[in-house]
């Protein structure tokens, strides 16, 4: 895809935030390769950060979530790698607080006139269903109701590993969000094993327009 055609201009003038699951679940290994899931997540995060840097020139935002969350602003790909290399998986996959914080900060910037013209994309990389799944779902629905148009905010979930419960939950967000009360369908789900790394721009675009 030519990134400046077929809707690709939506990727420009946009902020990008990566929200990474660092829970204990990431310590497990994939059955096919016996590779630690956290290693896979780090590699995937850096690949995506490199892609996002082409569109977001003032630095990326990173969240790490487990029992609690940490937030890092205005990062380059190299800075993000350094943080991930120093992080060890721990705790439970408690996503809602990190997601709510990221969403709230977007709407705060919009209110102050500081948001980018094309809005923001949140990219969540996870291996498991969050322990607060219902709250995550409600947070996304409420976010959609604050949006002025359907391309303003996009949330892309990238699943690593093969956890069936996680897959079922993420597909529910992808396919059934509006039937659950959302104003817009703002979620897109990709399974890492089925994702072509050479087409990461399309993954980002699908988070906005799919």
Secondary structure, 3 states (H helix, E strand, C coil): CCCCCCCHHHHCCCEEEEEEECCHHHHCECCCCCCEHHHHHHHHHHHHHHHHHCCCCCCEEEEEECCCEEEEEEECHHHHHHHHHCCCCCCCCCCHHHHHHHHHHHHHHHHCCCCCCCCEEEEEEECCCCCCHHHHHHHHHHHHHCCCCCCCEEEEEEECCCCHHHHHHHHHHHHHCHHHCCCCCCEEEEEHHHCCHHHHHHHHHHHHHC
